[in-house]
Amino acid sequence: MEDHSLGVREASGSNPDRSIMAERGPHPTLRIKGTKSHSLLGKKIVLGVTGSIAAVKTVELARELIRHGADVYGVMSEAATEIIHPYTLHYATGHEVITKLMGNIEHVEFLGMAGSADLFIIAPCTANTLNKIAGGVSDTTVTAFATTAFGSGIPIIVVPAMHETIYKSPVLIENLDRLRSLGVTVIEPKIEEGLAKIVSTTDIILTVEHVLSPKKLAGKRILITGGPTIEPIDPIRILTNRSSGKTGIEIAKEAYKQGAGVTLLHSRELSLRGIKEIKVETAREMIDACVNELQEGKEKGEGYDVLISAAAISDFTVAPSEVKIPSGEDFYLHLVPAGKLIEEVRNEFPELAIVGFKAETNVSEEELIRSARKKMERYNFAMVVANDVGKGGIGTEENEVYIIREGVEEIKHVKGVKSRIAEEIVGELAKHFSNI
């Protein structure tokens, strides 16, 4: 399909601007393709836009999908063109926008039985559009695309946005349930200021990645510890470390994308979509929460398949003062060793697969690998991830790690953003399970 300089799909026939576009090459927007990750590389996504004020956010959404590797094509209802101009969506996607169904039967070309698209997402999806597609009505470009996708089995995601009172309508609730029963993924809105607002672009991207991933960890339950722990000195002061928690978060997101049931223990509150989060602060809280979660899962017959111990847990703790320690005076802290999560978990669950982390500072690559293998052998790790934090990685956006798998001689060396490192860790974990 070719691009037109005016950004709106035209009827069949010659277009003098096509030769100009051919000379210019790809649309400038496509230069950002895959700059954040390759999680959606090779995927073609049709983005349906309807007449909600939240349509103004589709530029950001389209470009983020592209940054993760996707090719994005926009489809707009007539009502949507009154919110944003088709030129805007053309700029955002790098492709001409479909505002009318023409002789090229675009809905069939993209979403028919032999369609070229991998996913149809309607974001934002108004109540009017949602009710129509639930009832099989196809009177706009967006609803016609939805009906076609149903017929061919191409995945559909809807992202509702409307007033809260409309979202609570019994008719709408019934139609949402109907869409879910038909296999549609519904990304629930956030309720604020009397509105059912479209969720964050981050949440939408994560859901798209989950729907389109190969589900390498389908059926697995994964418990992840992440980030620093916090040891109180008094009601104001704390002992902690430089860990940002980014690695644990990215691993949790990647495992969810690949179909695993994921629980993340950390000190933050992110409300990550599709991921169970348990907030802990101290080393003791993290250890107890980890052991309890593993034990409860086992008792319920829903045991975890693996623990990924990515947290930077304090090695020392202190008996905290109940009142603020006066400033301007010398005072001394008596540090005592905190418990070791890995030791307590391994003693309680000797058969559990564990992915451990080994951090050293300013050592040679050989020393780092040797230290990691020693820890791997001591605790019977399925995998260990080693890095030299003296050279960076802790509290930063990027890292450099070595991934070592049990019984595998080859060591994977990964350097880059932590989302990329998480992809490699989860990919190696999937290989571990496939070889059991």
Summary of the structure (lengths in Angstrom):
residues: 436
radius of gyration: 25.4
end to end distance: 45.4
largest distance: 84.3
contacts: 1436
relative contact order: 0.09
helix: 38%
strand: 22%
